[in-house]
Amino acid sequence: MLAVAILLTGTSCKKESVNCGIPCTCDEVQLLQTGFNGTTLTNGEFNNATFSGTDTAYSEANIWEGLEAEANIGSVQITYEDGNDNQRLASIVDDGATGNKALKFQIMESHIAEGSQDKGRVQLDVTGNPCVRKIYKTVRIKFDEDLAYLMEWQ
């Protein structure tokens, strides 16, 4: 289970950016903070899922729609590439151990045929950001106890 508290900040150059000559400032701005409380994921038509909602645990920079409305942010979404929800899935779940909400990525079976390889993918994409030069995020990750054997793997 992946528990993520996201803090996106945008900084840029004082000259024109490398993104189509858009003038940028040196200001650092907090764009979003969330522990996924009040967050909803909605499946899109292109093997993606988008975020919406407000995390009331924070008093500012806590609305997903506000992030999408920010001029320096193009798109924030979960992408899958191919397949269906029985093969791969992202969801917001309760983390029973801490009482927090968590962003959970699951790959139940490979769902992308690429050459002779079968693979699976669930990823967070933050793309099309004309003046963002750095993104800071805090991630807490929790692996299922079934993966404990990897600790002894050479």
Stockholm file with secondary structure:
# STOCKHOLM 1.0

chainA/1-154         MLAVAILLTGTSCKKESVNCGIPCTCDEVQLLQTGFNGTTLTNGEFNNATFSGTDTAYSEANIWEGLEAEANIGSVQITYEDGNDNQRLASIVDDGATGNKALKFQIMESHIAEGSQDKGRVQLDVTGNPCVRKIYKTVRIKFDEDLAYLMEWQ
#=GR chainA/1-154 SS CEEEEEEEEECCCSSBCTTTTCBCCCCCEEEEEECSTTEEEEECSSSEEEEEEBCTTSSSSCBHHHHHHSTTCCEEEEECCSCCTTTEEEEEEEETTTTEEEEEEEECSCCEEETTEEECCCEEEEECCTTCCCCCEEEEECCCGGGGGGGGCC
#=GC SS_cons         CEEEEEEEEECCCSSBCTTTTCBCCCCCEEEEEECSTTEEEEECSSSEEEEEEBCTTSSSSCBHHHHHHSTTCCEEEEECCSCCTTTEEEEEEEETTTTEEEEEEEECSCCEEETTEEECCCEEEEECCTTCCCCCEEEEECCCGGGGGGGGCC
//
